[in-house]
């Protein structure tokens, strides 16, 4: 569930800081980009087991440059084009969500272009950092900064992945004067930027509620891992249940066109409550397809209830040819056959 923002540490700037001349001019719309941070060599991520591009499946040789955009999953790519194509479904969902949230009286197209450069400042020096773990296994970071050009208050919001403590892949970036729209993106836990290591090495992020370890033998990097959320537990279960003979995750992007049909006309919709003491309702959408060239398969979408009665948030979406995998999502209360399944009465993003 969305948390109310903490006001501690928010910088009240009297005017925007100067433009960065080397940055490209902003478009008057939310932006997605792979240009925030370049890839790092394969050796920097020892957990990688398959030297193949996650999107196109091409092998990456020892002398080739493997591009990373996050460290939690360790996905590697052979080019920025493959990075962009792989994350395109997520970018499209976030853009649709943005256009539902933005109000008609928000900044005009010309004003968004005028303030577009603020996203580069936000990426470098955010006032707020919010972190939410996805069912894909990586963390999605939302960076927010507040500016006051003249008598106006403007916010800049960036949604991105992180690599080695820095923004890497930028899903979405926009400016707004609508406080309610900005608050919509304060999700997960709020983080604080801190220096890691006795010599002040790379920057990392931690929750302001986390306690430092000052006991004997406690190193500068020592900290307890946060407890798994219900979303993370569900994601782990999906990973464990997927068979090696099933559709490879590198092919998932090619099945993204089945997401909307599954939401609009599912064969089955199931729901169950997860979490204590405030349970969250999880919905499973299932639809069977039989396309020429692919053979029969199912498309599964996992979504959760939000604070809005009109919206569901997509947590994961993927194809499978494994009937046992499909059966594992037939849990809880079945909604098929009722007057209206959740997909027809809620906005899903």
PASEPA-395911 format. One record per residue: residue in one letter; x, y, z of N, C-alpha, C in turn. Coordinates in pm, whole numbers, plus 50000, padded with zeros to 5 digits. Atoms other than C-alpha are relative to their C-alpha. Layout:
N
AXYZXYZXYZ
...
//
This chain:
349
X500844988050000500005000050000500875012550000
X499224987750009501135035649938500155006550136
X499714993849873502795052850232499945015149988
X499994985450001502345089150329501435004850008
X498614995650006505495109150256500475006450129
X499364993249889507875120550525500505013549954
X499614986750040508565157950516501435003350040
X498674997349952511965154950678500995000349884
X498934999550096514835166150461499635005049862
X500404994950130512815180550170500535014149982
X499384987150023514715209550022499025009549935
X500894989950055512675241049957500845009749918
X499154991750082514455256949666499265012349953
X500624987650044513765293149579499925000949849
X500004999950146514595287749213500694987449949
X499335011950053515645259348985501495002549987
X498584998950023519335252348973500275000349851
X499704997250139521085259948648499884987849910
X500085010750099520645239548332501374993849978
X498765006650039523255214348230500085000649849
X499954997150143524325225147885500154987549915
X499735011850081525415190747771498824990549991
X501155009050001522015174847839499085003249884
X500934997450109519515170547554498755007050051
X501214992649965516405192247552498864990450028
X501075009149958513395176547722498835000649905
X501255000250074510325165547534498865003250094
X501144996149918506945177347654499104988050024
X500755012149968505855142547760500884991550089
X499145008749919507005115448000501004993049911
X498925005450083510265100547883500544987250058
X499285012149962511905066647891501325000049925
X498684999250062515605063047819500934989750060
X498935008749951518525039047844501305007650013
X498774992250008521025067547830500495005250134
X499604994549871521245074948202501374995050041
X498725005649959524155051448266500414989049904
X499515010250093526305030048039500124986650070
X499865013349943526714992648086501354998250066
X498745003349935529424977048300500454986349952
X499525012950049531644947248210499384988350076
X500595012049942530394912148279500644996250132
X499285004249880533044906048544499525007250124
X500474992449884531434932248767498794993550064
X501165006849943528464909148822500244985049995
X499605014049999529644874348927498854990249998
X501135009249991526114860148956499444996149864
X500535002950132525504859548580500404985849960
X499725013850035525214823348466499944997649850
X500155001850144524194826648102500505012649930
X499464988750073526244848747872499215002149872
X500874997250114523304856147646499185012450031
X500824988049984521334887947590498614996150045
X501315003549946518114886947793498885002649899
X501074996850095516134902147504500094991649873
X499905006550131517444887947175500574985950006
X499455013349986519194856847307501344997849936
X498685001450062522444863747123501064997450106
X498905002849908525564849947288500925012150010
X499084988949975527914875547442501364993950033
X498685006049983531554865647404500815006650110
X499154994949892534344871147653500535013949970
X499464986950037535594901247458498905010249970
X501114990950025532124916447412499615007350127
X500454992249886530674942947636498574996050037
X501335003649951527734930747844499445011750078
X500614988449935525354958247953499064995550111
X500875002449886523654957948293499195012750028
X500784988549953520874980348425499584998450146
X500325002449860520384964648769500884988750050
X499155010149939522124941349013499214988850068
X500775009749924519274922649183499774987149920
X500265011550085518424899548891501234996449919
X498805002550078521634903448691499744997649854
X500275001450143520034905548347501085007149920
X498994993750084522564912748074499445001849859
X500464996750134522054927947730501205002849910
X498914997950095524134930947416500025014149944
X500064986550055522994966147320498945008150073
X501014991449940521004996047438498654998249931
X501255002650071518424987847170499264988250063
X500635011549935517804954247337499475003550139
X500484995449869517514971047677498665007149983
X501224992350022514904994947542498844991049960
X501065009050046512944967347367499514990950113
X500365009249892513014944447672499075006750101
X500794993049899511584970647908498835007949940
X501064992350066509174985347651498614997550058
X501335002049941506044968247798499825007250133
X500094992849872506814982648144499905015049977
X500044985750031507445017047994498605003949954
X501344996950051504115016047811498975000050111
X500955000349889502235006148126500155012450088
X499764988249916503865034348324499535012749931
X500484988350072503075059548051498485000850003
X501465000149991499425048848049499545004450139
X500334996049863499345052548426500185015050017
X499744985649988500875087448400498865008049939
X501044992450067498235099348154498654998850072
X501215000849917495505086848389500115008950123
X499804992449877497025105048685500065015049974
X499804985850027497905138548522498645006849978
X501264992650010495135164748544500065010049885
X500084990650112493945188548272500585013650034
X499494986849960495035218948476501464999450044
X498585001149968498605206448520500805008449901
X499144992250088501565221248334499634997949853
X500245001050143501065228747967501194993249933
X498915006350074503165212047701501235009049994
X498884990550006505295243247669500705001150135
X499404999149866505815245148047500794987450034
X499265012449974506825208548069501324999949927
X498744999050075509405214947800500945009850068
X499184989949933510615245847986500694994350124
X499455005549876511145226148309500574985949982
X499555013750023512225193648145501404997250049
X498615002149956515885199048238500104996450148
X499955002849856514955194948605500154985150029
X499875014349973514895157348564501474996050016
X498595003449985518685156848526500515003850139
X499654996249863519025175448855499434989850098
X500645009849912516575151149014500744986750000
X499255012550008518545121148891501315000850078
X498714998349932521735135649042499835003350148
X500174995449863520385151749362498524999750040
X501425000649965516885139249451499745004250144
X500444996949864515045152849753499454987550069
X500635012149945513165120049801500374988149913
X499735012550071514005084149706499064989450057
X500935010549959511305057349718500374987249927
X499595012750058512065020549658498894989750016
X501035010449998509634992949566500514988049922
X499535012050069510584957149480498884994249914
X500985005550091508824942249179500074984850001
X500005014550007507904906249112501054994849903
X498895004150086510644905648849501274997850081
X498865001949913513054906449142500895012050014
X499174988149989514524941049088499275010850079
X500584988649930513954973649273499705011149901
X500364988250080512115002249106500065012250091
X499774988149920513205035949238499225011849941
X500644987550039511175068149228500745011450067
X499264988449951513195100249264499145012449983
X500864988150002511355132549350500795012050052
X499414987449954512635168249378498985011249986
X500914988550001510795200449455500795012749966
X499374987550042511635233849292498995011350013
X500864988249990510265269049333500515011149907
X499654989150091510805290149021499035011650019
X500894988849968509425323949127499084996250114
X500995003149897506235319149324499364986349980
X500615012950031505435285149174500744988750070
X499395012249948506085250649316499884989349892
X499935010150106507185224549062500704987750055
X499345012649963508015188049121500524993049875
X499455008550106510205166048906500034985750052
X500125014049959509605128448919500704991249896
X499325009650087511835100948774499814985950057
X500155014049961511065063548786501074992149925
X498845006250065514135042248719500494987650074
X499225010549936516315012248794501315006050050
X498704995649949519585015648987501054989449973
X498855008750018522995000948915501185005950075
X498874995649919525835003749168499755013850063
X500324987849927524045031549357499675012049915
X500304988850088523255052949052498854996249907
X501085003050096520215056148819500574993949873
X499545006450124520565033548516498945001449892
X501054999250102517425027148309498875009050049
X501054990449965514895055648313498694995949934
X501315003850051511315043248278499175012149962
X500954989050013509535076348315500585012350068
X499584987449939510325112948383499005010849961
X500944989350030507935142248413500085010850107
X500134989149904507385175748583498525002950020
X501404997649967504165186048755499895010650108
X500304990849891502635212748973498884994550088
X501115006349929499975188849103500554991250112
X499475007549885500875176749454499384986150010
X500675013049991498305148649439500584990249899
X499415008650103499785135049115501374995050044
X498675003849952503265135149268499894989950113
X500185009049886502035118149586499644985949954
X500365013050055500685089849369501244991249979
X498775007450031504285079949295500874997550123
X499265003049877505445078449658499584986150048
X500375014049974505355040549682501164992650065
X498985008349938507175014449883500565006650124
X499354994149883509695025550144500875011749958
X499164988450029511405059050159501444997150042
X498595002849977515195056850138500755012950029
X499114988849978518035079250247501354996849937
X498685002050061521285083950058501055000350110
X498965000649899524325074250261501294994949937
X498715005050046528045067850211500274986350063
X499725013549951529125031650245501504997950007
X498595003149986532505020850379500765010850073
X499244990649919535105037250597500665010849918
X499314990250083536775054850306499055008049914
X500974992350078533555068650162499974995949855
X500025005050136533175047049856498705003249930
X501224997850076530115042449640498835002850092
X501174996649921526805056349757499004988649995
X501075009849995523975033549864498795006650063
X501244994549948520435038149990499464990850106
X500565008149892518825026650312498775006950053
X501204994549940515535031250489500375008550121
X499714992049882515535059350748499624993050129
X500395007449881513955034250987501014989250037
X499055010849972516875009750961501005004350104
X499074997049891519195007651261501414996849957
X498615002750030522945010051228500534989550095
X499425010749919525054981551359501285005250061
X498854994449931527444996051616500664990050093
X499465009949908528204963351797501384995449959
X498665004950027531474944951808500014992049871
X499865007550123532654931951475499105004749890
X500914995250102530064952351284500735008649900
X499334992350104531574964150954499115010849947
X500764988850056530524995150764498924995249905
X500985004950096528594973250516498974990850065
X500885009649935526844951550776498615005850020
X501394996249971523054954050776499124988149969
X500925011050021520134930250792499205002449874
X500854998850119518234923150475498565002050044
X501404997849963514634935750486499184987449977
X500885011650014511874910350527499335000249863
X500675000850128510244897850211498565004650012
X501404996250006506954913250115499234988449938
X500815010450062504034892349993500264999549850
X499704999650142504834903949639501274992149970
X498735006850021508404891149669499864984950021
X500225014249974507254858049816499314993549881
X500715005250116504864853349525500944998849881
X499045000450111507634861749276500964988150015
X499105011349977509934836249437499314986849969
X500755012250026507214810049415499874997749850
X500105001250145506734817249044501304994649942
X498695004250050510474813148984500254985350029
X499765013949963510564780149171499124990549919
X500935008750068507534766148988500274999249850
X499765000050144508714775148635500994989049962
X499165010950046510154744948455501005005049896
X498984996150097513294746948245499524997949857
X500545002550134511264733747949498925009949961
X501044990050027508774762547974500585011249913
X499574988650082508934794747769501095007650073
X498874993249938512254811747836499655014750026
X500284985849970512014846048007500525009649894
X499494991350105514084860647722498995001949888
X501014999150104511044854747498498745007350046
X501224994149945508504872047726499575012549924
X500344987450067508694905247541499164997549875
X500765003150120507334888347229498554996250028
X501375003649963504194878447421499245011750064
X500624988749930503434913247562498685004349937
X501254996150067500664918347303498784992650057
X501115007649943498574892847494499565005450136
X500354994649869498464913747812498605006449999
X501304993150004495544936247712498844990549975
X501115009450018493364907947572499704991750124
X500225007949879493894888147892499295008250107
X500674991349903492864917948105498555002549961
X501344996450046489844926147890499054988149998
X500865011850012488514890847833500704987750055
X499335011849941490064866048077499084987950000
X500765012449985488994829848078499674997650147
X500185002049856489414829148456500575011950075
X499484990049908489844854548735499874994550142
X499975004849863490864843549084500555010950090
X499464990149906491584864049395500184993650137
X499765004549863492954858649743500655011450077
X499414989949913494094879550039501344995250051
X498665003149951497784880450132500445010950096
X499414990149910499574897250420499255001450130
X500534997249866499044904550786500755012050056
X501395000849954497764924550969499025006649903
X500864993450097496444944350669500124992649867
X499885008050122495854919050391499715008149874
X500204993850131496054929750028499424989549907
X500625009650091493844913349768500804999049871
X499255002950121495764896949483499064993449899
X500835005650107494034889349150500884992749899
X499325007450106495114862948896499084999149879
X500735000650127493914867048535500654989149915
X499495011250080494254836048314499234999449868
X500665001950130493574831947943500854990749914
X499325009550088494434804047699499975005249857
X499884995950140495664812347349500524988249919
X499465010050092496364790447049500265007049868
X499624992350117498224809946783500834991449906
X499225007250099499684796846460501485003250016
X498574997949985503414792046500500494999250143
X499595000549860503434792846880499424988050073
X500655010849930501094764546972499205005250118
X500824995449886498774765647276500875004650117
X499334995149879499844785647580498995008150080
X500824991549914498364805247869500755013050028
X499404987449954498944841447961499425003050137
X500404997949860498854849248334500395014150043
X499734986749945498604883548495499684999850149
X500194998749855499034889348868499905014850032
X500214985949966497654922448998499555000950145
X500424998349861496984936749340499105012150014
X500904989249966494394959249492500805012350041
X499364987649958495334995849540499055007650093
X500854991949913493975023149766498775005149927
X501134995850080491715033549480499114988049969
X500945010850032488585012449433499904997849850
X500135000650144488905018749060501234994449930
X498755004050064492425005748999500594987250060
X499165011249960494514974349013501405002649948
X498614998450043498304974048990500564986649955
X499405012250054499934947948766501334997450068
X498765003949935502664929648957500884991649909
X499235008350091503694904348695499074995149889
X500755005150115502594891648353500954991549917
X499095009050070504024862148163499214988849932
X500625011550065503194833347925500554987050058
X499525013249958503484796348006499304989349918
X500595011750065502894762747838499794988750101
X500045010249894502904744048169498645000350070
X501325000149934499374734048285500104999750152
X499835000149854500714727548636500275014050053
X499784986049962501954763348651498685007550004
X501314993450005498484775248550499174996050121
X500775004749885496874753648819500435006750130
X499504993949876499094769849083499425014050021
X500614986749987497344803149011498484999250012
X501435001749976493864788649049499784998150149
X500105000449854493674797349416499105011250048
X500854989849941491274816349636498594999649944
X501394998650046487914828849514499955001849849
X500114998850144486914823849151498895009849964
X500954989650035485164853348989499324997849866
X500605002550130484344839448644498574995250020
X501405003649987480554836848598499215009750082
X500714989749926479744866048827499595011149905
X500544989450085478064897448699501105007649928
X498914992450059481334916048640501314995750062
X498665002849946484914903648676500725012950026
X499294987749965487384928748820500515007749881
X499404992950113488864936748477499045009949937
X500944991150065485644953148357499605011750089
X500434989449910485164975148663501145008050059
X498854992949945488694986348747500985003449889
X498894996750088491515003548571501214992350048
X498825007949964494574981048563501225006649942
X498764993850049498054995848540501214992550052
//
